[in-house]
Amino acid sequence: MSQSNGAREALGEFDYIIIGAGSAGCTIANRLSEDPSISVCLLEAGGEDKDPLIHAPMGFAFFPSWSPVNWKFDTAPQKHLNNRICYQPRGKVLGGSSSINAMIYIRGTKADYDGWAAHGATGWAWDDVLPYFKKAEDNQRGEDNYHGAGGPLGVSDLRFNNPLSEVFMQATTELQLPANNDFNGETQEGMGYYQVTQRDGRRCSAAVAYLNPAKERPNLTVVSGAKAERITFKEKRATGVEFMQGKAPKSVKTNGEVILSAGAFQSPQLLMLSGIGPANHLREHGIEVVVDAPEVGANLQDHLDWTALYKTSSEDSIGMSFGMMKKILPAISAYRKRGEGMLTSNIAECGGFLKTDPSEAEPDVQLHFLPALVDDHGRVKHTGGGYSCHVCVLRPKSRGAVTLSSNDPEANPVIDLNFLGDEDDLRRLMKGARIVERILAAPAFDEVKGERLYLEDGASDAALEADIRARADTIYHPVGTCRMGSDDKAVLDTQLRVNGVEGLRVIDASVMPFLISGNTNAPTIMIAEKAADMIKR
Ligand SMILES: Cc1cc2nc3c(=O)[nH]c(=O)nc-3n(C[C@H](O)[C@H](O)[C@H](O)COP(=O)(O)OP(=O)(O)OC[C@H]3O[C@@H](n4cnc5c(N)ncnc54)[C@H](O)[C@@H]3O)c2cc1C
């Protein structure tokens, strides 16, 4: 069976076509094209990563609302969040979301990956994945049992700690919370500064780490501004990709495989547009069914996050304040000359992983402290300074779905996170919020604390729950919509091949069967490193 869309300019034939140059796509493109006998074509809907706001670490907080580097998805109304439409930023540029993320380097826990393996993701237990985390990594602290050095992905200690972050860390000491100097080492639990995906004080996106060193290889063709519309098949074998480059319809063929790395929202969308998904849903949209795969788009998981926000008169806060204005010119100079100073901050400099109850086997909430008033992803602006502390539930039980709004590839998919669909997530988030409140009430904050926004200190549980339903939103880690597994319902087998067809894999955050306990960039890169090895073998 083949699907076609009329006359298209043909780009040629490659051994591998990768759709999406994000965290996963850049990694695979590099690893596959290491072999000069393999030809690789990488299609990316966004443009080149030339905007300096991508590369100066603090820049990501200052992208203007019209910046083209973000897909800026809206979700479906969230039933358990007062029917609010939530926000889902995603990178639309070389490097994908790794070009716009907060650079925090976290892997999750041994138990996360052992859990994957125990639930059918054979070959993805901790001992199987650790070598790939290390292979990817170039940790400034050097090599040890847990870390790698010399890999493509720069991982560094922050070069700048905001004094308000120091206040936060002091508060956690006053509360005698455990300290942790390496969340990716022996234990995850505790509070500390995050390591970041930076090298020499600059963002190390997947494009910087993996694509730039490979771009000149004659066997790698990178096509930006190329939005894939569907994968074509002949007798259930993937034969190529149809895409739009600007207004020009084009196509590219493969004699090997198509690799879908368009991220947790667009990989399932593209599978469905190509005829792989729940048969009834595809027929509703007039799409010919290639494989009835009921779980495509299902199993969507994300970290729901709530923030406590305080104003402060401290001149150290990042924001629209006089204190900040005075610092900006020297900061630009320090960054340009030495890759140092305030602009190397990822803003979410410190935080950590805590148990909401001592009986928990692993931390179940993560905190991110920001020396800035970041309200509604920075979309609600405040004058003056402030600080914020985020908390999210690490292993949510709620499950959502990505479905099609239309068979038009230009239309965004319907993204329904079903946040707080499971009551347990609310219970844990409330406990996490109470921990945040205790930290922010510690004596260390006495000198800097100003007015609290939205909720009063000492608010009742009912008021806190109402505030969560009114304001909580993603902390940007959607996964799971093309789940791998060993059962018949899994979208992918454990080599990440799409079940029911040949010559097609999905390799990105959507393959995770369960959300890991932490930020998802490094795990996605690990997945791509491991998958590239599987393909090469
Ligand atoms: C604002 C923000 C902050 C974050 N902060 C952190 C953090 O601090 N630490 C951390 O570990 N994680 C963080 N994350 C999450 C992390 O960046 C992602 O989990 C990870 O980048 C996902 O990688 P991916 O390869 O699955 O998708 P992406 O990196 O999103 O890549 C998908 C790529 O596919 C392209 N694409 C999509 N559709 C098409 C199409 N039809 N045709 C061609 N190309 C297409 C996209 O443009 C994109 O470039 C953050 C994410 C965001 C958005």
The ligand as a Gaussian input file, in Angstrom:
#p B3LYP/6-31G(d) Opt

LIG

0 1
 C       11.060000      25.103000      28.019000
 C       11.655000      23.746000      28.273000
 C       12.528000      23.564000      29.340000
 C       13.079000      22.308000      29.580000
 N       14.049000      22.178000      30.525000
 C       14.736000      21.018000      30.631000
 C       15.886000      20.917000      31.456000
 O       16.315000      21.878000      32.089000
 N       16.529000      19.708000      31.527000
 C       16.081000      18.624000      30.847000
 O       16.675000      17.548000      30.988000
 N       14.994000      18.693000      30.047000
 C       14.346000      19.867000      29.889000
 N       13.305000      19.970000      29.010000
 C       12.855000      18.744000      28.317000
 C       13.805000      18.258000      27.222000
 O       14.376000      19.340000      26.542000
 C       13.027000      17.336000      26.271000
 O       12.522000      16.235000      26.993000
 C       13.883000      16.783000      25.137000
 O       14.525000      17.818000      24.453000
 C       12.992000      15.995000      24.183000
 O       13.751000      15.537000      23.097000
 P       13.049000      14.928000      21.799000
 O       14.147000      14.538000      20.895000
 O       12.060000      13.914000      22.221000
 O       12.195000      16.133000      21.188000
 P       12.644000      17.579000      20.720000
 O       13.983000      17.911000      21.256000
 O       11.514000      18.480000      21.040000
 O       12.829000      17.415000      19.151000
 C       11.794000      17.214000      18.238000
 C       12.208000      17.910000      16.945000
 O       11.354000      17.474000      15.898000
 C       11.002000      18.587000      15.119000
 N        9.754000      18.265000      14.437000
 C        8.536000      18.099000      14.980000
 N        7.641000      17.790000      14.031000
 C        8.314000      17.743000      12.871000
 C        7.932000      17.471000      11.539000
 N        6.675000      17.183000      11.220000
 N        8.884000      17.512000      10.569000
 C       10.187000      17.812000      10.867000
 N       10.588000      18.097000      12.123000
 C        9.655000      18.041000      13.119000
 C       10.883000      19.714000      16.119000
 O       10.927000      20.981000      15.491000
 C       12.063000      19.430000      17.016000
 O       13.242000      20.042000      16.564000
 C       12.713000      21.202000      28.754000
 C       11.839000      21.385000      27.683000
 C       11.319000      22.645000      27.431000
 C       10.387000      22.820000      26.259000

